[in-house]
Amino acid sequence: METSALSFAHPVWLHALWLLPLGAALFWWAEQRRRVLIGKIVAPNLRAVLAGNTSAPRRWFRAACVLGALGLLAVTLSGPRLGYDTLEVPHKGRDVIIAMDVSRSMLATDVSPTRLQRAKLLAEDLISELEGDRLGLVAFAGSAFLQAPLTLDHGAVLAAIDELDTDLIPKGGTNLAAAIRTCEEAFGKAEGFSRAIIIISDGEELDADGLAAAKQAAAGGIRIFTVGVGSEEGSEIPLGPGEFVRDPAGKVVQSRLDAARMSEIAETTGGFYVPLDDNAARQLASNGIGQMQEVEMSASASRRPIERYQWPLAGAIALLVLQAL
């Protein structure tokens, strides 16, 4: 167990503590008014006879108990937390890494609004389909790096996807081989049939190393599924208003989807290729990842704060009992 500073789940309830001084002031005013009213109807020499059993200190003590109990109840409702514990949850599932192409060609608009934006939406849909699996994210262009390590925290992966941009990797191009090898490194040395890579790209690879990397991944028991983003007709790659990427001869570059390369890479590992459409995420989850064997994974650790509301609640009950006695 890890200790930490005191925190509150619902700190707004702590503002109720400002009412305690007001309660004390009202009780003091009531006591003064009580004395004045008694003095008007009872002679001073008869007070001890008529009110001999009353005790001002007891009344103050009872009022203090009530006010203290109310204060402790306010603290209870605020949800005090102190320290953390770790909950280990063993589960079965698969390891899946999404490799997202963030090269400049993903700015092409043959898929509205851009290839990259549609690819990010697909990844979000896919994550919602893969509820029990560990997920990771690799971004790649001319090189690749691990954007989000394997985790059961799908929210963290979604946040990493949201940050993807074509300026993320300085080196241009589409290096599918680098993406596959980076995914292999992210998987680590775990063995089994529970590892898969989902490559989302237009497939415009400048070299032929992608197929060799796919064969190496297949030898390690990794299956690759590919999603083609773009069209075979292609589109210009915008640089700014009215500006497009040009080749050394000054001609505007036409970026086209290389579905054949994407299909070859996937089929080499026993996976398959799908074009980007409304059914791509469901098809990958049900016909692809869903058909893979689930294996027993190491227990996942969930760090959670320890609730301490019992302490002020017990104190409030004790004060109320003491006041009643």
Disulfide bonds with the S-S distance in Angstrom:
none
